[in-house]
Amino acid sequence: MRTRLFLGLALLSTGLLAGAFGYGAANLVPTFNSVPLDMRLDFHTELMKRNGITMQAAMAVSALSALGLAVLTRGRPRILAATAGLLTVASFLITRFGNVPINGRIKQWAATGPPADHTKVLHRWVLFNDARTCTAVAAFAILICVALRRADRRAAEHR
């Protein structure tokens, strides 16, 4: 029963995380690039105020539930769940040490104006965003594999 709960929580939280990052990569980033720079900086700053709490919480629940699932399982599901947990931790680390410092710079730019090299810095933010999106989506895909494998085993037992 605990394994099912951890698997469900890991799937839900990691799916929400991957979805949020995926939505950002597919929709927010292109929109950022389509509006005037001052509008992008203001919007980016406001968005990060709200994202700070929700995305960190999603990353924490995703990592803890996947790693908890790894503790409760054996064999290949344990390795897969641990891998998903580590990928989620990677998403957190990329965010914390890649995106967050740039977000701080963007916040300053919104108040004072961007420096001459702002396009390089914004491009680096996008690269970090793409990397954390990939790690979150990979973690979710791996957990789906764990769930499908578990469902296949249960179905085989009932035949």
Secondary structure as the mmCIF struct_conf table of DSSP 4:
data_model
#
loop_
_struct_conf.conf_type_id
_struct_conf.id
_struct_conf.beg_label_comp_id
_struct_conf.beg_label_asym_id
_struct_conf.beg_label_seq_id
_struct_conf.end_label_comp_id
_struct_conf.end_label_asym_id
_struct_conf.end_label_seq_id
HELX_RH_AL_P HELX_RH_AL_P1 ARG A 2 TYR A 23
HELX_RH_PI_P HELX_RH_PI_P1 GLY A 24 LEU A 28
HELX_RH_AL_P HELX_RH_AL_P2 VAL A 29 SER A 34
BEND BEND1 VAL A 35 VAL A 35
HELX_RH_AL_P HELX_RH_AL_P3 LEU A 37 LEU A 72
HELX_RH_AL_P HELX_RH_AL_P4 GLY A 75 ILE A 94
HELX_RH_PI_P HELX_RH_PI_P2 THR A 95 ASN A 99
HELX_RH_AL_P HELX_RH_AL_P5 VAL A 100 THR A 112
TURN_TY1_P TURN_TY1_P1 ALA A 116 ASP A 117
HELX_RH_AL_P HELX_RH_AL_P6 HIS A 118 GLU A 157
TURN_TY1_P TURN_TY1_P2 HIS A 158 HIS A 158
#
